[in-house]
Amino acid sequence: MTQISREACRKLDAADPLAPFREEFLLPEGIVYLDGNSLGALPRATPGRVADVVEREWGRDLIASWNKAGWWDKPRTLGAKVAPLVGAAADEVVVGDGTSANIFKALVAAVRLNPGRRVLLGEAGNFPTDLYVTQGAAELTGTEERRVPAEPAALEEALAAGDVAVVLLSHVDYRTGELRDMAALTELAHRHGALIVWDLCHSAGAVPVELSACGADFAVGCTYKYLNGGPGAPAFSYVARRHHETARQPISGWHGHARPFDFTGDYEPAAGASRFLSGSQPLVADAALEASLDLWNRVDLAQVREKSLALTELFIGITAPGGTGPGGLRLVTPIEPERRGSQVALSHPDGYPIVQALIARGVVGDFRAPDVLRFGFTPLYLGYEEVFDAATALVEVVESGEWRDPRFAEREQVT
Amino acid sequence: MTQISREACRKLDAADPLAPFREEFLLPEGIVYLDGNSLGALPRATPGRVADVVEREWGRDLIASWNKAGWWDKPRTLGAKVAPLVGAAADEVVVGDGTSANIFKALVAAVRLNPGRRVLLGEAGNFPTDLYVTQGAAELTGTEERRVPAEPAALEEALAAGDVAVVLLSHVDYRTGELRDMAALTELAHRHGALIVWDLCHSAGAVPVELSACGADFAVGCTYKYLNGGPGAPAFSYVARRHHETARQPISGWHGHARPFDFTGDYEPAAGASRFLSGSQPLVADAALEASLDLWNRVDLAQVREKSLALTELFIGITAPGGTGPGGLRLVTPIEPERRGSQVALSHPDGYPIVQALIARGVVGDFRAPDVLRFGFTPLYLGYEEVFDAATALVEVVESGEWRDPRFAEREQVT
């Protein structure tokens, strides 16, 4: 990778087809926000949308809004807006509950679809909640949790045992930013008789996702990172159409019932992805998410990917060209573009104070133990010039040793 | 019950210690809202609180708010605000997820605490999601769902079999408004070796609830009805302190982990009620709930109960004195005050069009199949005079036959 000039970055900004989206976000002055992979920025349209739902739909129309404002169908209407972002049909996605609960539902449903197989295969190093929820699902279904590195060879070896019911993989690794080959790994799982659940938390809105084309069985994703749905916004579940009549998740609440308003005594799952719903969803949070999805539905995802790769390449070219950089920075994220999500992870033994010193300069990234500096790149509201400046600031922080100031060593709870 | 005059109602309003709370709600003009048992009204402080969380905490402070704004601890800080409303200690309640998911968690945890017993006992006629979720939990835990009427004799007979692991009961019946004797039924369950889960959806904020004093094991409640937390606002879970070290719920996400930021590989439940948490919660919805709980924490619950009983008595006295009323109205809710929640249910074969005709007059109640007219009474924002007018309007609608207008027969999806 070759380093480009600040002037060249300015020209890239001027020619950037996504540049107009920057004005659709409300960002604080004076910072470069490279943490949109943790919490996405606030779309300009969101406060008004939320206020309208609170003051008009709730305050004025009250319960009439369950019909009039489409509250009852919101998990489906939001799902239909997520669907094109993940390569799914509108009726294959519903929005509701959190990522952890949805992974639990998908795993249990997959085990039930694959009777006789007793292993839940996960990846060592996955985000902890994926591992913990898998342990919970394994205990409850009487299956066994097993973990291997998320590498094709290791996965194939584990799958070849012939006892794997379902594999849970993250499409993009939360720590390293590695992008996995969804098509190949899905095919691998299927070839060995396993189903697959994809965790899209770090890929929805970050990279092109083609769930249907890849033949995925289930997927779960969060909406508050790259999708800008707001802190803790509801997650989504994808259920491939071929499982719409047979997949059975365990949190069998009335919103997932075939005829919820008949108030019948026995649970009977709804047709389609709706059967993955359980109970009422927080409509005020849904309002924020909908404002953001309406923005995302105007975005060309190919342009997002193109700019994302250009931004990460720019950042790597300054901070760790060829894989190593000034002052001991090392590239953790794969250097091959096709294996890179929309983030750059670097390692440094003093990563924590370096990130803090960088934040003090107005460049916001985050730190993941033991030594990873994470920077997320969100093409809708980041420009080339500011990424150039952020990368340059990081190099300066490392080289100047300003991170050695004791105030940067103080640990807060980190999220 | 004797009917009082409109003039007497006006005097009761003038002397009502809760009357000032009316100004703390934003209600549309020209209606009497008797559906706060379905969706509570909007507190005046809520829009500003929500806007602040959206625009400042999210928009300006971004990820720093996880620490700075207390986002990480929000399930506990909100739980501590719910606790005094349900007779619990601050650390026995957490807010997060929905009612259905929380019932699922509580049932599975209870089964695990009571090994060797294979029956989940529920009440015939409970709100459907309670029944459906019990079926889901029974299937997954290899237990058996059984149902009996929620009457002491029937429950005792079922419990006497000695195989009941846990009983799930609603404190107030969603349809009839019957208030159950929590102390007696909890003691009954315990005497027969069963644990008990209380569903507080229709009692939190409606009647005094004394979970700890009654010895309840678990409880789940919704916050968007009497507690005015907003449509679909997150639910709460109560875990009695004696179960804090042993209760294990199955959706073992990272927010319920003992040391979530250590990112260790194995799930280890947190101390206390926090172990009932799973994943990130919708902070924008939490903001609305917090505004409402801050209001509720200034309320004298004994005054709420006193006024609630006076309002329901007033309404019954006009619409069904002695149990029957004009035009075939019949009282479904128990006539004994100590067995009555904060709602009045009446039956009428033409209940549906009657409710619609009443709504057309600006009196908002709802209908539950096959023949129940439901009216909720919320002492913080309802006065005696308007309840008098609402009851009078109902009698007029029934006696005049105006509900026979064909437009009132058209069915919408009902929530």
Boltz contact constraints between the chains, C-beta under 6 A:
constraints:
  - contact:
      token1: [A, 26]
      token2: [B, 59]
      max_distance: 6.0
  - contact:
      token1: [A, 28]
      token2: [B, 60]
      max_distance: 6.0
  - contact:
      token1: [A, 35]
      token2: [B, 63]
      max_distance: 6.0
  - contact:
      token1: [A, 38]
      token2: [B, 63]
      max_distance: 6.0
  - contact:
      token1: [A, 39]
      token2: [B, 62]
      max_distance: 6.0
  - contact:
      token1: [A, 39]
      token2: [B, 63]
      max_distance: 6.0
  - contact:
      token1: [A, 42]
      token2: [B, 58]
      max_distance: 6.0
  - contact:
      token1: [A, 42]
      token2: [B, 59]
      max_distance: 6.0
  - contact:
      token1: [A, 47]
      token2: [B, 54]
      max_distance: 6.0
  - contact:
      token1: [A, 47]
      token2: [B, 55]
      max_distance: 6.0
  - contact:
      token1: [A, 50]
      token2: [B, 54]
      max_distance: 6.0
  - contact:
      token1: [A, 54]
      token2: [B, 47]
      max_distance: 6.0
  - contact:
      token1: [A, 54]
      token2: [B, 50]
      max_distance: 6.0
  - contact:
      token1: [A, 55]
      token2: [B, 47]
      max_distance: 6.0
  - contact:
      token1: [A, 58]
      token2: [B, 42]
      max_distance: 6.0
  - contact:
      token1: [A, 58]
      token2: [B, 231]
      max_distance: 6.0
  - contact:
      token1: [A, 59]
      token2: [B, 26]
      max_distance: 6.0
  - contact:
      token1: [A, 59]
      token2: [B, 42]
      max_distance: 6.0
  - contact:
      token1: [A, 60]
      token2: [B, 28]
      max_distance: 6.0
  - contact:
      token1: [A, 62]
      token2: [B, 39]
      max_distance: 6.0
  - contact:
      token1: [A, 63]
      token2: [B, 35]
      max_distance: 6.0
  - contact:
      token1: [A, 63]
      token2: [B, 38]
      max_distance: 6.0
  - contact:
      token1: [A, 63]
      token2: [B, 39]
      max_distance: 6.0
  - contact:
      token1: [A, 66]
      token2: [B, 415]
      max_distance: 6.0
  - contact:
      token1: [A, 67]
      token2: [B, 412]
      max_distance: 6.0
  - contact:
      token1: [A, 67]
      token2: [B, 413]
      max_distance: 6.0
  - contact:
      token1: [A, 98]
      token2: [B, 279]
      max_distance: 6.0
  - contact:
      token1: [A, 98]
      token2: [B, 280]
      max_distance: 6.0
  - contact:
      token1: [A, 99]
      token2: [B, 279]
      max_distance: 6.0
  - contact:
      token1: [A, 100]
      token2: [B, 253]
      max_distance: 6.0
  - contact:
      token1: [A, 100]
      token2: [B, 278]
      max_distance: 6.0
  - contact:
      token1: [A, 100]
      token2: [B, 279]
      max_distance: 6.0
  - contact:
      token1: [A, 101]
      token2: [B, 101]
      max_distance: 6.0
  - contact:
      token1: [A, 101]
      token2: [B, 251]
      max_distance: 6.0
  - contact:
      token1: [A, 101]
      token2: [B, 278]
      max_distance: 6.0
  - contact:
      token1: [A, 104]
      token2: [B, 251]
      max_distance: 6.0
  - contact:
      token1: [A, 128]
      token2: [B, 254]
      max_distance: 6.0
  - contact:
      token1: [A, 128]
      token2: [B, 263]
      max_distance: 6.0
  - contact:
      token1: [A, 129]
      token2: [B, 253]
      max_distance: 6.0
  - contact:
      token1: [A, 129]
      token2: [B, 254]
      max_distance: 6.0
  - contact:
      token1: [A, 132]
      token2: [B, 252]
      max_distance: 6.0
  - contact:
      token1: [A, 132]
      token2: [B, 254]
      max_distance: 6.0
  - contact:
      token1: [A, 132]
      token2: [B, 267]
      max_distance: 6.0
  - contact:
      token1: [A, 133]
      token2: [B, 252]
      max_distance: 6.0
  - contact:
      token1: [A, 133]
      token2: [B, 253]
      max_distance: 6.0
  - contact:
      token1: [A, 135]
      token2: [B, 267]
      max_distance: 6.0
  - contact:
      token1: [A, 136]
      token2: [B, 250]
      max_distance: 6.0
  - contact:
      token1: [A, 136]
      token2: [B, 252]
      max_distance: 6.0
  - contact:
      token1: [A, 140]
      token2: [B, 140]
      max_distance: 6.0
  - contact:
      token1: [A, 140]
      token2: [B, 250]
      max_distance: 6.0
  - contact:
      token1: [A, 230]
      token2: [B, 284]
      max_distance: 6.0
  - contact:
      token1: [A, 231]
      token2: [B, 58]
      max_distance: 6.0
  - contact:
      token1: [A, 231]
      token2: [B, 283]
      max_distance: 6.0
  - contact:
      token1: [A, 232]
      token2: [B, 280]
      max_distance: 6.0
  - contact:
      token1: [A, 232]
      token2: [B, 281]
      max_distance: 6.0
  - contact:
      token1: [A, 232]
      token2: [B, 282]
      max_distance: 6.0
  - contact:
      token1: [A, 232]
      token2: [B, 283]
      max_distance: 6.0
  - contact:
      token1: [A, 233]
      token2: [B, 282]
      max_distance: 6.0
  - contact:
      token1: [A, 250]
      token2: [B, 136]
      max_distance: 6.0
  - contact:
      token1: [A, 250]
      token2: [B, 140]
      max_distance: 6.0
  - contact:
      token1: [A, 251]
      token2: [B, 101]
      max_distance: 6.0
  - contact:
      token1: [A, 251]
      token2: [B, 104]
      max_distance: 6.0
  - contact:
      token1: [A, 252]
      token2: [B, 132]
      max_distance: 6.0
  - contact:
      token1: [A, 252]
      token2: [B, 133]
      max_distance: 6.0
  - contact:
      token1: [A, 252]
      token2: [B, 136]
      max_distance: 6.0
  - contact:
      token1: [A, 253]
      token2: [B, 100]
      max_distance: 6.0
  - contact:
      token1: [A, 253]
      token2: [B, 129]
      max_distance: 6.0
  - contact:
      token1: [A, 253]
      token2: [B, 133]
      max_distance: 6.0
  - contact:
      token1: [A, 254]
      token2: [B, 128]
      max_distance: 6.0
  - contact:
      token1: [A, 254]
      token2: [B, 129]
      max_distance: 6.0
  - contact:
      token1: [A, 254]
      token2: [B, 132]
      max_distance: 6.0
  - contact:
      token1: [A, 263]
      token2: [B, 128]
      max_distance: 6.0
  - contact:
      token1: [A, 267]
      token2: [B, 132]
      max_distance: 6.0
  - contact:
      token1: [A, 267]
      token2: [B, 135]
      max_distance: 6.0
  - contact:
      token1: [A, 278]
      token2: [B, 100]
      max_distance: 6.0
  - contact:
      token1: [A, 278]
      token2: [B, 101]
      max_distance: 6.0
  - contact:
      token1: [A, 279]
      token2: [B, 98]
      max_distance: 6.0
  - contact:
      token1: [A, 279]
      token2: [B, 99]
      max_distance: 6.0
  - contact:
      token1: [A, 279]
      token2: [B, 100]
      max_distance: 6.0
  - contact:
      token1: [A, 280]
      token2: [B, 98]
      max_distance: 6.0
  - contact:
      token1: [A, 280]
      token2: [B, 232]
      max_distance: 6.0
  - contact:
      token1: [A, 281]
      token2: [B, 232]
      max_distance: 6.0
  - contact:
      token1: [A, 282]
      token2: [B, 232]
      max_distance: 6.0
  - contact:
      token1: [A, 282]
      token2: [B, 233]
      max_distance: 6.0
  - contact:
      token1: [A, 282]
      token2: [B, 282]
      max_distance: 6.0
  - contact:
      token1: [A, 282]
      token2: [B, 285]
      max_distance: 6.0
  - contact:
      token1: [A, 283]
      token2: [B, 231]
      max_distance: 6.0
  - contact:
      token1: [A, 283]
      token2: [B, 232]
      max_distance: 6.0
  - contact:
      token1: [A, 284]
      token2: [B, 230]
      max_distance: 6.0
  - contact:
      token1: [A, 284]
      token2: [B, 284]
      max_distance: 6.0
  - contact:
      token1: [A, 284]
      token2: [B, 285]
      max_distance: 6.0
  - contact:
      token1: [A, 284]
      token2: [B, 288]
      max_distance: 6.0
  - contact:
      token1: [A, 285]
      token2: [B, 282]
      max_distance: 6.0
  - contact:
      token1: [A, 285]
      token2: [B, 284]
      max_distance: 6.0
  - contact:
      token1: [A, 285]
      token2: [B, 285]
      max_distance: 6.0
  - contact:
      token1: [A, 288]
      token2: [B, 284]
      max_distance: 6.0
  - contact:
      token1: [A, 412]
      token2: [B, 67]
      max_distance: 6.0
  - contact:
      token1: [A, 413]
      token2: [B, 67]
      max_distance: 6.0
  - contact:
      token1: [A, 415]
      token2: [B, 66]
      max_distance: 6.0
